[in-house]
Amino acid sequence: MELKLHPDLKGPLRALCEDERTTVIVLSGSDRSVLDENFGEFNLWLAAEHGMFLRPTDGEWMTTMPEHLNMDWVDSVKHVFEYFTERTPRSHFEHRETSFVWNYKYADVEFGRLQARDMLQHLWTGPISNAAVDVVQGSRSVEVRSVGVTKGAAIDRILGEIVHSKSMVTPIDYVLCIGHFLGKDEDIYVFFDPEYPSESKIKPDGASVSVDRRQNGRPSNGRSNSRNSQSRAQKSQAAPERSSSSGHGTANSHHDWREGSSVLDLKGDNYFSCAVGRKRSNARYLLNSSEDVVSFLREMAESTTPRAGFQPGAADYMYLDRQ
């Protein structure tokens, strides 16, 4: 799957990255080379493969993968993906270090769906019947990844690394999280939301870009509180351990991953989560398209200039994502 930046995004993104009180993180399912190619020129943090790899500004890639991650299923799943790729014209698959993604975006829609259904049957009755994996279905994709590999599970570890590298003592008091996430990765919205699962009624003021507010602050998606509680629990369980590497070496860290979440000091009116093009989401707000995202970020970048009189908090964080 090719990742291409919107042609009008570079200017606003560069302005936000250069603001000394703002930290930008691009958290993506793509591999490291794709993020390096597209975002290497910006002063930001990159998190590849759903946060399993992290690259600080002007730094080297390190791994944040839990040490116990089981990847014994890889070879058998690869054979299934190769089989269906050969038999589905214009489909392709990506082998990432922590997952496989089969994409039929450019294939015949109906045939692709039939093939995806057959693929799932093959996977569940064979290679992954007893494996510790999650199968994540996109609109025209099938992904197999290790259990616990989600953006919400990774973000606590990522914040911990940033807090440690910057020796931060001032709490993070503002977060903007924008993404077009698969349902499995929407736990990142839950991680940041200071009022979840209680209902928030805060609305943004003064924005000329249309950002739709969900009724009562939550989508009507049929998800129970018990499932949401599991997302909270997953976030906490992901925190205690991690490993980091630079180049070919691996070393254990001496700082606690839990300091990532402990440095957050968010209130209901300074956390904004925006889903892009999804009607059912845990996000508080909705942006309809990538063009809306660009317009929104352009206005935000312009507001950071002194002439606009904008005084951001000591540590502002923005998250951008792609499928």
MOKAQUI-V282697 format. One record per residue. D_LAST is the distance of its C-alpha to the last C-alpha in Angstrom with 1 decimal. Layout:
BEGIN
D_LAST
D_LAST
END
This chain:
BEGIN
9.2
10.6
9.4
12.1
13.1
14.7
18.4
19.7
17.4
19.3
22.4
21.2
18.9
21.9
24.2
22.3
21.9
25.6
26.7
28.3
27.7
23.9
21.4
17.9
15.1
11.8
9.9
6.9
6.2
7.9
11.6
14.3
15.7
12.8
12.7
16.5
16.8
14.9
15.9
19.0
21.4
20.4
22.0
19.1
17.7
14.7
13.1
11.4
10.3
9.6
12.8
15.0
16.1
17.2
18.9
21.3
22.4
24.7
24.4
23.5
20.6
21.5
20.2
19.7
19.6
22.1
25.2
25.5
22.1
23.2
21.9
24.8
22.7
21.0
23.6
24.2
20.5
20.3
23.3
21.8
18.7
21.2
23.4
21.0
19.6
23.3
24.0
21.2
21.7
18.9
16.4
15.3
14.0
12.9
15.1
13.8
16.4
15.1
13.3
13.3
10.7
12.5
11.2
13.8
12.3
15.6
17.9
20.3
18.6
21.3
21.9
18.3
18.4
21.7
20.6
17.6
20.3
22.6
20.2
19.7
23.5
24.0
21.8
23.3
26.8
26.6
24.5
22.8
25.6
26.7
23.8
22.1
18.6
16.0
14.6
11.4
11.2
8.6
10.4
11.0
10.0
11.6
10.8
13.8
13.9
16.9
17.9
17.2
14.1
12.1
11.2
14.3
16.5
15.6
16.2
19.9
20.4
18.7
20.9
23.8
23.5
23.4
26.3
28.2
27.7
28.7
31.4
30.3
32.9
31.9
29.6
26.2
27.1
24.2
20.5
18.0
14.5
12.1
8.5
6.5
6.1
7.0
10.7
11.2
9.6
11.6
14.5
13.8
15.3
18.2
18.8
19.6
21.3
25.1
26.2
24.1
25.1
28.0
27.5
27.2
28.8
28.1
27.2
26.4
29.3
29.8
26.4
26.9
23.3
22.9
20.9
21.5
22.8
22.4
25.8
27.2
24.1
22.2
20.5
22.6
20.3
23.0
21.7
24.7
25.6
26.1
22.5
21.6
24.4
22.8
19.7
22.2
24.0
21.1
20.5
24.2
24.4
21.8
24.0
27.3
26.5
24.5
25.2
24.7
25.4
26.2
26.7
27.9
29.5
28.5
30.1
30.1
29.6
32.5
30.7
29.3
25.5
26.6
27.7
24.1
24.3
28.1
27.8
26.0
28.4
26.4
28.2
27.0
27.5
25.6
22.2
19.8
16.4
14.7
12.1
11.1
12.2
12.5
16.1
15.9
14.7
16.3
15.8
19.2
18.4
16.6
15.7
15.7
14.0
12.8
16.5
17.3
15.2
17.1
20.3
19.9
19.2
22.1
24.4
23.4
24.1
27.4
28.4
28.4
31.4
34.8
36.2
33.9
35.3
32.0
32.5
29.3
29.6
30.2
26.6
23.8
20.1
17.0
13.4
10.6
6.9
3.8
0.0
END
